[in-house]
Amino acid sequence: MRWRRTRGPALSLAAVGALLAGCGTEVAGGGDGAEGAGAPAVVSPQPEPPEVTAPSTECPESGARVSPGLIDAAMGLRAGTIQLTNCGDQPYTVEGYPQLTLIDDELEALDVAIEHDETKITSSVAGFDEPQPVTLAPGESATASLVWRNTTDTSGPALDARYVEVVPAPGEKSQTITPDGGIDLGTTGLLGVGPWTRAAVES
């Protein structure tokens, strides 16, 4: 599956299209001469970052809140997780893979290949599990693994995502998170995503 890079802002983000308060203005044909007199001001709109999901916010209608996990970066190989927590008061069942859209600093969706087979990226990390239904009691969590590489290859444009738009399950609303350090795919354009699995319970 590939997410195509759009030429405009990602339309599904809640805050796209809004302007930052106090945007500067620039007068066309400026100067003290007559030519610049009365020229209309040109407003330079700047989009706000998307609305980011924080663990402390109120629970979504679905009863499942998505948050970024830790990112481990070493020797060009990156690994991390996305966490889904049942913040409701009823059991919540999730199965399969999260649907991800990677968004850059300019709020554009990146053209990224999403793979569910980690061996296309690396054989040095534990393999992805097979998708299984995971039923979470209130307060319990599931995680989905991420793996990618950032190489020194400069043959093409680098793809770096600041935000990740996550649809936890088909038919649910997307939630936008900001992974620590972002997802720096470089020129590989390839992201491995594992299925939802039950998170280990800390002792």
C-alpha positions as CSV (number, residue, x, y, z in Angstrom):
1,M,0.0,0.0,0.0
2,R,1.4,3.5,-0.9
3,W,0.3,6.8,0.5
4,R,0.6,9.4,-2.3
5,R,2.2,12.8,-1.6
6,T,-0.3,15.5,-2.2
7,R,0.5,19.0,-3.4
8,G,-1.7,20.6,-0.8
9,P,-2.2,20.2,3.0
10,A,-3.6,16.9,4.1
11,L,-7.4,17.6,4.1
12,S,-8.3,15.2,6.8
13,L,-6.4,17.0,9.6
14,A,-8.7,18.9,11.8
15,A,-6.7,22.1,11.9
16,V,-5.8,22.4,8.2
17,G,-7.0,25.6,6.6
18,A,-6.8,27.7,9.8
19,L,-4.5,30.7,10.0
20,L,-2.1,31.5,12.8
21,A,-3.2,34.5,14.8
22,G,-1.3,37.6,13.9
23,C,0.0,36.6,10.5
24,G,2.4,39.2,9.0
25,T,1.4,41.2,6.0
26,E,3.5,42.4,3.1
27,V,2.6,45.4,0.8
28,A,3.2,44.7,-2.8
29,G,5.3,47.3,-4.6
30,G,6.4,48.8,-1.4
31,G,8.3,52.1,-1.2
32,D,7.6,55.7,-0.8
33,G,6.9,56.3,-4.5
34,A,3.5,56.7,-6.1
35,E,3.5,53.3,-7.6
36,G,3.4,51.6,-4.2
37,A,0.7,53.9,-2.8
38,G,-2.6,52.3,-2.2
39,A,-1.3,48.8,-3.2
40,P,-3.3,46.0,-1.4
41,A,-1.7,44.1,1.4
42,V,-0.9,40.5,0.7
43,V,-1.6,38.1,3.6
44,S,0.8,35.2,3.9
45,P,-1.3,32.4,5.5
46,Q,0.5,29.8,7.6
47,P,-1.3,26.6,8.5
48,E,-1.5,25.5,12.1
49,P,-0.1,22.1,13.2
50,P,-2.8,19.4,13.3
51,E,-4.6,18.7,16.5
52,V,-2.4,16.3,18.4
53,T,-3.8,13.5,20.6
54,A,-2.4,13.7,24.1
55,P,-2.8,10.9,26.7
56,S,-4.4,13.2,29.2
57,T,-7.2,14.4,26.9
58,E,-10.8,13.2,27.1
59,C,-11.6,9.8,25.7
60,P,-12.7,9.6,22.0
61,E,-16.1,8.3,21.2
62,S,-14.7,5.0,20.1
63,G,-13.3,4.4,23.6
64,A,-9.8,3.9,22.3
65,R,-7.0,6.6,22.5
66,V,-3.9,6.4,20.4
67,S,-0.5,7.7,21.6
68,P,3.1,7.5,20.4
69,G,5.5,5.0,21.9
70,L,9.2,5.2,22.2
71,I,11.5,5.3,19.2
72,D,14.8,3.4,19.2
73,A,17.3,4.6,16.6
74,A,20.6,2.9,16.0
75,M,22.9,2.6,13.0
76,G,20.2,3.8,10.5
77,L,17.6,1.3,11.8
78,R,14.6,2.7,13.6
79,A,12.1,0.8,15.6
80,G,9.1,2.1,17.7
81,T,5.5,1.5,18.6
82,I,2.1,3.1,18.5
83,Q,0.0,2.5,21.6
84,L,-3.8,2.1,21.7
85,T,-5.4,2.3,25.2
86,N,-9.0,1.5,26.1
87,C,-10.0,4.7,27.9
88,G,-13.7,3.8,28.0
89,D,-15.7,1.8,30.5
90,Q,-16.5,-1.2,28.2
91,P,-14.3,-3.9,26.6
92,Y,-12.8,-2.8,23.3
93,T,-11.7,-5.3,20.6
94,V,-9.2,-4.4,17.9
95,E,-7.8,-6.6,15.1
96,G,-5.5,-6.2,12.2
97,Y,-3.3,-3.3,11.4
98,P,-3.6,0.5,12.1
99,Q,-4.0,2.6,9.0
100,L,-1.3,5.3,8.9
101,T,-0.8,8.5,7.0
102,L,2.6,10.2,7.5
103,I,2.5,14.0,7.4
104,D,5.4,16.4,7.0
105,D,6.1,19.8,8.5
106,E,4.2,21.5,5.7
107,L,1.1,19.3,6.5
108,E,1.5,17.3,3.3
109,A,0.8,13.6,3.2
110,L,4.0,11.7,2.2
111,D,4.2,9.1,-0.5
112,V,5.3,6.2,1.7
113,A,5.0,2.4,1.1
114,I,3.5,0.6,4.1
115,E,4.6,-3.0,4.5
116,H,3.3,-5.6,6.9
117,D,6.4,-7.8,6.3
118,E,9.3,-6.5,8.3
119,T,11.9,-8.7,6.4
120,K,11.7,-6.2,3.5
121,I,13.4,-3.7,5.9
122,T,15.4,-5.8,8.3
123,S,16.0,-9.2,9.7
124,S,17.6,-8.0,12.9
125,V,14.4,-7.3,14.9
126,A,11.8,-9.7,16.2
127,G,9.2,-10.7,13.5
128,F,5.8,-9.2,13.4
129,D,3.0,-11.4,14.9
130,E,0.1,-12.6,12.9
131,P,-3.0,-10.5,13.3
132,Q,-5.3,-11.7,16.1
133,P,-8.3,-10.2,17.8
134,V,-7.3,-8.3,21.0
135,T,-9.9,-7.5,23.5
136,L,-8.9,-4.8,26.0
137,A,-10.5,-4.3,29.3
138,P,-10.8,-0.6,30.4
139,G,-7.3,0.7,31.1
140,E,-5.6,-2.0,29.1
141,S,-3.4,-1.3,26.0
142,A,-2.3,-2.8,22.7
143,T,0.7,-1.7,20.6
144,A,1.6,-1.9,16.9
145,S,5.3,-2.1,16.0
146,L,7.0,0.2,13.5
147,V,10.3,-0.3,11.8
148,W,12.2,1.7,9.1
149,R,15.6,2.7,7.9
150,N,17.3,6.0,7.3
151,T,20.3,5.7,5.0
152,T,22.9,8.0,3.7
153,D,21.6,7.7,0.2
154,T,21.0,11.1,-1.3
155,S,19.7,10.0,-4.7
156,G,16.2,11.3,-4.0
157,P,14.3,13.6,-1.7
158,A,14.3,12.7,2.0
159,L,10.9,11.9,3.5
160,D,10.5,13.0,7.1
161,A,7.2,12.9,8.9
162,R,6.5,15.1,11.9
163,Y,3.0,13.8,12.4
164,V,1.3,10.4,12.0
165,E,-2.4,10.2,11.4
166,V,-3.7,6.9,12.8
167,V,-7.0,5.1,12.1
168,P,-7.1,2.4,14.8
169,A,-9.7,0.3,13.0
170,P,-11.8,0.5,9.9
171,G,-14.7,3.0,10.2
172,E,-13.2,4.9,13.2
173,K,-12.1,8.5,13.2
174,S,-8.4,9.2,12.7
175,Q,-6.2,10.5,15.6
176,T,-3.1,12.5,15.0
177,I,0.1,11.9,17.1
178,T,3.6,13.4,17.1
179,P,6.2,10.7,17.6
180,D,9.3,11.8,19.5
181,G,11.8,12.8,16.8
182,G,9.4,12.1,14.0
183,I,9.7,9.3,11.5
184,D,12.8,10.0,9.3
185,L,12.5,7.6,6.4
186,G,15.2,9.4,4.4
187,T,15.1,8.3,0.7
188,T,13.9,4.7,1.5
189,G,10.2,5.7,1.5
190,L,9.4,2.4,3.3
191,L,7.7,1.8,6.7
192,G,7.0,-1.5,8.3
193,V,3.9,-1.7,10.4
194,G,2.9,-4.7,12.5
195,P,-0.6,-5.7,13.8
196,W,-2.1,-4.7,17.1
197,T,-0.9,-7.0,19.9
198,R,-1.6,-6.9,23.6
199,A,0.9,-4.7,25.4
200,A,3.0,-6.3,28.1
201,V,1.9,-5.5,31.6
202,E,4.5,-3.9,33.7
203,S,5.3,-5.6,36.9
